[in-house]
Amino acid sequence: MFSLYFEITFTESHDSSALRFCDDLALPLAAAHTGFVSGLVLKPVGSTRALRLLTVWNDQAAAESFQTSASFQELASSMAGFGLALAGDEIHDVHRWDFAQAGEVRYIRTSVPPERLDEVALFWQQRGRHVIESATGCVRAQGFIDREASEFVLVIWWQSAEDAEAFRLSDYHEREFVEPLGEDVVRLNRTHLEPLESRKFADSRR
């Protein structure tokens, strides 16, 4: 995997504009691009004039394709209207995910009408993954389509069961994830798993 890293600068008065730009425009645009895996908005501790936008891609070609796309160039050009400036961007090779910090994994199966499978897949790629991975305590989320069974399957790594439950019971989860999927996407089961790679599991065996 490869990451595409952006530094966005702004004046103090445009702090909220920078966050809205990343959350409402930049990340959804990246999520809609082929090869997108995940995205994070990072605010340096002690800094009030910069944000880092980190996007992760399946391969280098996907990262470069987004970086050079017309839609990204238009997005970068629009930054001045928000009082923002793009200070730099770099592509990095991602060697591994730190799943060791995950103490809980949720495996969720939902039934989907066959004619809506592609629609649900598109929602996941463009918005759904970002909704979950932006939640407090989420390490990573992956979505799968089982066309034979007509199911949408989620595997989500969380730092703790408490983080997972807080998100599941939140209004944000209902409004931004459950409602857009629609009433005909029905949960079949939710399994709670303990990841063997977690530090918590390793510590318990000592």
Residue frames as qw, qx, qy, qz and C-alpha x, y, z in Angstrom:
[[0.000, 0.887, 0.463, 0.000, 0.00, 0.00, 0.00],
 [0.407, 0.220, -0.002, 0.886, 0.98, 3.63, -0.50],
 [0.131, -0.771, -0.468, 0.411, 0.03, 6.83, 1.28],
 [0.288, 0.577, 0.213, 0.734, -0.43, 10.28, -0.20],
 [0.425, -0.563, -0.421, 0.570, 0.33, 12.97, 2.36],
 [0.173, 0.721, 0.232, 0.629, -0.71, 16.62, 2.12],
 [0.328, -0.363, -0.414, 0.768, 0.14, 19.58, 4.33],
 [0.015, 0.757, 0.464, 0.459, -2.50, 22.32, 4.42],
 [0.319, -0.155, -0.341, 0.870, -1.71, 25.70, 5.95],
 [0.133, -0.758, -0.489, -0.411, -4.10, 28.44, 7.04],
 [0.014, -0.447, 0.334, -0.830, -4.46, 31.42, 9.35],
 [0.043, 0.093, 0.827, -0.553, -5.97, 30.95, 12.82],
 [0.466, 0.257, 0.202, -0.822, -9.25, 32.46, 11.67],
 [0.688, 0.277, -0.442, -0.504, -9.67, 29.66, 9.10],
 [0.182, -0.276, 0.916, -0.227, -9.18, 26.71, 11.49],
 [0.602, 0.262, 0.636, -0.407, -12.78, 25.48, 11.18],
 [0.629, 0.633, -0.162, -0.421, -12.76, 26.04, 7.42],
 [0.195, 0.528, -0.820, -0.103, -9.73, 23.77, 7.10],
 [0.335, -0.031, 0.903, -0.267, -11.45, 20.95, 8.97],
 [0.646, 0.488, 0.366, -0.460, -14.62, 21.31, 6.91],
 [0.458, 0.664, -0.466, -0.364, -12.57, 21.34, 3.71],
 [0.047, 0.359, -0.932, 0.000, -10.88, 18.05, 4.66],
 [0.359, 0.131, 0.851, -0.360, -13.97, 16.29, 6.04],
 [0.545, 0.568, 0.417, -0.454, -16.60, 17.47, 3.55],
 [0.554, 0.755, -0.191, -0.295, -14.61, 17.89, 0.32],
 [0.174, 0.654, -0.731, -0.090, -11.11, 16.39, 0.23],
 [0.336, -0.188, 0.909, -0.160, -11.72, 13.01, 1.90],
 [0.696, 0.408, 0.492, -0.327, -15.00, 12.23, 0.08],
 [0.537, 0.737, -0.295, -0.285, -13.30, 13.14, -3.22],
 [0.033, 0.521, -0.853, -0.009, -10.41, 10.79, -2.45],
 [0.516, 0.006, 0.801, -0.304, -12.80, 8.04, -1.31],
 [0.720, 0.545, 0.228, -0.364, -14.58, 8.17, -4.66],
 [0.358, 0.713, -0.556, -0.233, -11.32, 7.60, -6.55],
 [0.956, 0.103, -0.268, -0.054, -10.31, 4.08, -7.61],
 [0.691, 0.242, -0.506, 0.457, -7.82, 2.44, -5.24],
 [0.223, -0.610, 0.319, -0.691, -8.65, 4.47, -2.12],
 [0.563, -0.141, -0.786, 0.214, -8.28, 2.55, 1.15],
 [0.447, -0.687, -0.479, 0.314, -8.46, 5.02, 4.02],
 [0.242, 0.648, -0.011, 0.722, -7.98, 8.62, 5.07],
 [0.516, -0.581, -0.437, 0.453, -7.07, 10.60, 8.18],
 [0.096, 0.867, 0.001, 0.489, -7.00, 14.27, 9.08],
 [0.715, -0.261, -0.350, 0.545, -4.09, 15.06, 11.42],
 [0.066, -0.943, -0.012, -0.325, -3.71, 18.23, 13.47],
 [0.582, 0.270, -0.503, 0.579, -0.19, 18.75, 14.87],
 [0.532, -0.671, -0.436, 0.278, -0.15, 19.21, 18.64],
 [0.374, -0.585, -0.060, 0.717, 0.44, 22.85, 19.51],
 [0.169, -0.011, 0.472, 0.865, -0.12, 24.09, 15.96],
 [0.328, 0.608, 0.516, -0.507, -3.07, 26.26, 15.00],
 [0.325, 0.710, -0.219, -0.585, -2.04, 26.92, 11.41],
 [0.295, 0.387, -0.801, -0.350, -1.61, 23.55, 9.72],
 [0.866, -0.009, 0.362, -0.346, -3.35, 20.26, 9.07],
 [0.029, -0.352, 0.875, 0.330, -2.03, 17.05, 7.54],
 [0.833, 0.215, 0.080, -0.503, -4.28, 15.00, 5.29],
 [0.181, -0.369, 0.900, 0.142, -3.15, 11.37, 4.99],
 [0.842, 0.247, -0.012, -0.480, -4.76, 9.11, 2.39],
 [0.440, -0.317, 0.833, 0.114, -3.89, 5.44, 1.90],
 [0.667, 0.467, -0.268, -0.515, -4.08, 3.69, -1.49],
 [0.978, 0.019, 0.202, -0.048, -3.92, 0.12, -2.76],
 [0.803, 0.082, 0.220, 0.549, -0.86, 0.85, -4.87],
 [0.301, -0.409, 0.123, 0.853, 1.41, 3.63, -6.08],
 [0.095, 0.259, 0.623, 0.732, -0.44, 3.97, -9.37],
 [0.210, -0.737, -0.631, -0.120, -3.71, 4.73, -7.56],
 [0.374, -0.698, -0.194, 0.579, -2.04, 7.37, -5.37],
 [0.260, -0.227, 0.366, 0.864, -0.40, 9.03, -8.37],
 [0.034, 0.466, 0.715, 0.520, -3.63, 8.87, -10.36],
 [0.237, -0.832, -0.489, 0.112, -5.47, 10.81, -7.68],
 [0.411, -0.577, 0.024, 0.706, -2.59, 13.25, -7.19],
 [0.161, -0.170, 0.484, 0.843, -2.59, 14.16, -10.89],
 [0.156, 0.556, 0.801, 0.154, -6.34, 13.94, -11.52],
 [0.013, 0.473, 0.254, 0.844, -8.31, 16.90, -12.81],
 [0.528, -0.705, -0.406, -0.243, -10.70, 16.65, -9.85],
 [0.676, -0.480, -0.221, 0.514, -7.80, 16.98, -7.39],
 [0.375, 0.127, 0.124, 0.910, -6.32, 19.91, -9.28],
 [0.225, -0.623, -0.361, -0.656, -9.71, 21.64, -9.14],
 [0.659, -0.654, -0.363, 0.082, -9.91, 20.91, -5.42],
 [0.617, -0.242, -0.095, 0.743, -6.45, 22.37, -4.84],
 [0.165, 0.352, 0.239, 0.890, -7.38, 25.47, -6.83],
 [0.397, -0.691, -0.412, -0.443, -10.47, 25.98, -4.67],
 [0.635, -0.355, -0.482, 0.488, -8.47, 26.05, -1.42],
 [0.220, 0.140, -0.095, 0.961, -7.81, 29.78, -1.59],
 [0.387, -0.488, -0.341, -0.704, -11.54, 30.37, -1.27],
 [0.750, -0.533, -0.392, -0.002, -11.39, 28.71, 2.15],
 [0.216, -0.906, 0.320, -0.173, -8.34, 30.72, 3.22],
 [0.868, -0.297, 0.375, 0.130, -6.13, 27.65, 2.79],
 [0.373, 0.748, -0.511, -0.200, -2.94, 26.79, 0.93],
 [0.997, 0.013, -0.022, 0.069, -1.36, 23.47, -0.10],
 [0.240, -0.856, 0.447, 0.100, 2.16, 23.53, 1.34],
 [0.100, 0.488, -0.847, -0.183, 3.31, 20.19, -0.06],
 [0.924, 0.021, 0.121, -0.362, 2.39, 16.61, -0.95],
 [0.033, 0.523, -0.849, -0.069, 4.37, 13.36, -0.91],
 [0.908, 0.004, -0.279, -0.312, 3.79, 9.68, -1.70],
 [0.246, -0.547, 0.763, -0.242, 5.09, 7.09, 0.78],
 [0.599, 0.044, -0.785, -0.152, 5.31, 3.30, 0.77],
 [0.648, -0.465, 0.278, -0.536, 3.23, 1.86, 3.64],
 [0.274, 0.349, -0.894, 0.056, 5.00, -1.21, 5.03],
 [0.307, -0.271, -0.905, 0.118, 2.40, -2.42, 7.56],
 [0.441, -0.628, -0.189, -0.613, -0.75, -1.58, 9.49],
 [0.041, 0.275, -0.755, 0.593, -0.45, -1.54, 13.28],
 [0.664, -0.345, -0.493, -0.444, -3.24, -3.99, 14.06],
 [0.498, -0.063, -0.720, 0.480, -1.56, -4.69, 17.42],
 [0.099, -0.060, 0.354, -0.928, -3.42, -1.75, 18.93],
 [0.613, -0.186, -0.361, -0.678, -6.79, -3.34, 18.11],
 [0.198, -0.163, 0.850, -0.461, -8.39, -5.07, 21.06],
 [0.546, 0.370, 0.642, -0.392, -11.73, -5.90, 19.39],
 [0.060, 0.107, -0.682, -0.721, -12.82, -6.91, 15.91],
 [0.575, 0.347, 0.461, -0.581, -16.43, -6.77, 14.75],
 [0.062, -0.009, 0.850, 0.523, -17.53, -9.07, 11.93],
 [0.426, 0.405, 0.401, -0.703, -20.92, -7.95, 10.60],
 [0.153, 0.158, 0.841, 0.495, -23.07, -9.59, 7.91],
 [0.393, 0.425, 0.280, -0.766, -26.04, -7.85, 6.29],
 [0.478, 0.388, 0.750, 0.241, -28.44, -9.01, 3.61],
 [0.101, 0.479, -0.171, -0.855, -28.85, -6.73, 0.60],
 [0.733, 0.542, 0.314, -0.265, -31.38, -6.95, -2.26],
 [0.742, 0.055, 0.437, 0.506, -29.37, -8.26, -5.25],
 [0.386, 0.753, 0.306, 0.437, -30.23, -5.23, -7.37],
 [0.200, -0.967, 0.058, -0.145, -28.71, -2.90, -4.70],
 [0.869, -0.277, 0.055, 0.406, -25.34, -4.62, -4.25],
 [0.554, 0.365, 0.106, 0.740, -23.46, -2.23, -6.54],
 [0.158, -0.822, -0.112, -0.535, -25.15, 0.78, -4.94],
 [0.732, -0.681, 0.009, 0.021, -24.12, -0.39, -1.46],
 [0.816, -0.032, 0.089, 0.570, -20.57, -1.06, -2.66],
 [0.317, 0.607, 0.109, 0.720, -20.36, 2.47, -4.09],
 [0.426, -0.841, -0.061, -0.328, -21.66, 3.97, -0.83],
 [0.841, -0.459, 0.035, 0.283, -18.95, 2.10, 1.08],
 [0.689, 0.185, 0.132, 0.688, -16.20, 3.29, -1.24],
 [0.158, 0.638, 0.153, 0.738, -17.34, 6.91, -1.39],
 [0.323, -0.647, 0.126, -0.679, -18.57, 7.54, 2.14],
 [0.865, -0.418, -0.190, -0.203, -19.18, 4.53, 4.39],
 [0.816, 0.008, -0.314, 0.485, -15.57, 3.58, 5.08],
 [0.206, 0.439, -0.220, 0.846, -14.70, 7.17, 5.99],
 [0.565, -0.585, -0.071, -0.578, -17.67, 7.38, 8.40],
 [0.918, -0.356, -0.172, 0.039, -16.44, 4.34, 10.33],
 [0.764, 0.097, -0.201, 0.605, -12.71, 4.97, 10.19],
 [0.068, 0.580, -0.128, 0.802, -13.16, 8.55, 11.41],
 [0.694, -0.625, -0.214, -0.286, -14.80, 7.24, 14.60],
 [0.243, -0.723, 0.565, -0.314, -12.85, 7.40, 17.86],
 [0.627, -0.333, 0.689, -0.148, -10.97, 4.14, 18.43],
 [0.893, 0.411, 0.154, -0.103, -11.34, 2.69, 14.94],
 [0.496, -0.481, 0.566, 0.451, -8.10, 1.15, 13.65],
 [0.104, 0.226, -0.687, -0.683, -9.31, 0.02, 10.24],
 [0.667, 0.313, 0.484, -0.472, -12.47, -1.06, 8.43],
 [0.004, -0.191, 0.805, 0.561, -12.88, -3.31, 5.41],
 [0.672, 0.296, 0.271, -0.622, -16.00, -3.98, 3.36],
 [0.139, -0.127, 0.919, 0.346, -16.84, -6.99, 1.21],
 [0.686, 0.207, -0.050, -0.696, -19.65, -7.97, -1.18],
 [0.331, -0.042, 0.942, 0.048, -20.77, -11.61, -1.38],
 [0.440, 0.183, -0.351, -0.806, -22.75, -11.70, -4.61],
 [0.391, -0.078, -0.898, -0.184, -23.73, -15.36, -4.31],
 [0.245, -0.429, -0.775, 0.394, -25.31, -14.83, -0.88],
 [0.021, -0.744, -0.302, -0.596, -26.33, -11.21, -1.67],
 [0.601, -0.703, -0.268, 0.271, -24.59, -9.93, 1.43],
 [0.209, 0.815, -0.249, 0.480, -22.56, -6.89, 2.48],
 [0.839, -0.361, -0.291, 0.286, -19.91, -7.88, 5.03],
 [0.012, 0.894, -0.261, 0.363, -17.89, -5.61, 7.32],
 [0.816, -0.218, -0.319, 0.429, -14.74, -6.36, 9.29],
 [0.027, -0.888, 0.083, -0.452, -13.82, -3.52, 11.66],
 [0.665, -0.045, -0.485, 0.567, -10.81, -3.33, 13.98],
 [0.300, -0.869, -0.088, -0.383, -11.34, -1.27, 17.16],
 [0.172, 0.516, -0.630, 0.555, -9.01, -0.30, 19.97],
 [0.140, -0.006, 0.827, -0.545, -11.62, -1.50, 22.46],
 [0.049, -0.481, -0.863, -0.148, -15.13, -2.91, 22.72],
 [0.068, -0.688, -0.416, 0.591, -16.15, 0.33, 24.43],
 [0.013, 0.413, -0.342, -0.844, -15.10, 2.34, 21.35],
 [0.069, -0.137, -0.856, -0.494, -17.06, 0.00, 19.09],
 [0.100, -0.600, -0.780, 0.148, -20.20, 0.25, 21.21],
 [0.055, -0.614, -0.174, 0.768, -19.97, 4.03, 21.53],
 [0.094, 0.239, -0.531, -0.807, -19.92, 4.33, 17.75],
 [0.103, -0.279, -0.913, -0.280, -22.68, 1.74, 17.21],
 [0.134, -0.665, -0.682, 0.274, -25.03, 3.57, 19.59],
 [0.156, -0.379, -0.003, 0.912, -24.20, 7.08, 18.34],
 [0.452, 0.731, 0.307, -0.408, -26.55, 9.34, 16.41],
 [0.128, 0.689, -0.523, -0.485, -23.70, 9.85, 13.92],
 [0.209, -0.113, 0.951, 0.197, -23.63, 6.12, 13.09],
 [0.386, 0.526, 0.728, -0.211, -27.39, 6.07, 12.59],
 [0.306, 0.831, 0.107, -0.451, -27.51, 9.25, 10.52],
 [0.168, 0.745, -0.515, -0.390, -24.40, 8.84, 8.38],
 [0.002, 0.296, -0.937, -0.187, -24.21, 5.05, 7.94],
 [0.282, 0.257, 0.904, -0.190, -27.42, 3.16, 8.78],
 [0.415, 0.658, 0.351, -0.520, -29.96, 5.53, 7.23],
 [0.300, 0.625, -0.459, -0.556, -28.12, 5.99, 3.89],
 [0.078, -0.147, 0.969, 0.181, -27.95, 2.20, 3.47],
 [0.565, -0.094, -0.356, -0.738, -31.73, 1.97, 3.72],
 [0.688, -0.236, 0.451, -0.517, -34.21, -0.25, 5.55],
 [0.950, 0.227, -0.083, -0.198, -33.82, -3.12, 3.09],
 [0.498, 0.464, -0.654, 0.332, -30.20, -3.66, 4.16],
 [0.775, -0.531, -0.020, -0.342, -30.76, -5.93, 7.17],
 [0.051, -0.603, 0.762, -0.231, -28.17, -7.06, 9.69],
 [0.845, -0.029, -0.502, -0.185, -27.96, -10.86, 9.89],
 [0.824, -0.456, -0.225, 0.250, -25.40, -11.18, 12.67],
 [0.083, 0.875, -0.355, 0.318, -22.64, -9.34, 14.52],
 [0.916, -0.167, -0.262, 0.253, -19.70, -11.35, 15.85],
 [0.231, -0.918, 0.309, -0.094, -17.22, -10.03, 18.43],
 [0.917, 0.196, -0.210, 0.276, -13.70, -11.35, 17.86],
 [0.490, -0.807, 0.239, 0.229, -10.48, -11.05, 19.85],
 [0.631, 0.711, -0.307, 0.049, -7.55, -10.42, 17.48],
 [0.921, -0.259, -0.029, 0.290, -4.62, -12.69, 18.26],
 [0.582, 0.410, -0.054, 0.700, -2.19, -10.04, 16.99],
 [0.221, -0.878, -0.082, -0.417, -3.30, -7.52, 19.62],
 [0.202, 0.464, -0.610, 0.609, -1.03, -6.33, 22.41],
 [0.617, -0.350, 0.287, -0.644, -3.89, -6.95, 24.83],
 [0.977, 0.008, -0.135, -0.164, -4.01, -10.66, 23.91],
 [0.664, 0.397, -0.493, 0.398, -0.22, -10.97, 24.06],
 [0.095, -0.500, 0.512, -0.692, -0.12, -9.35, 27.51],
 [0.789, -0.276, 0.155, -0.527, -2.85, -11.68, 28.82],
 [0.957, 0.121, -0.261, 0.013, -0.76, -14.76, 27.91],
 [0.335, 0.574, -0.569, 0.485, 2.28, -13.67, 29.90]]
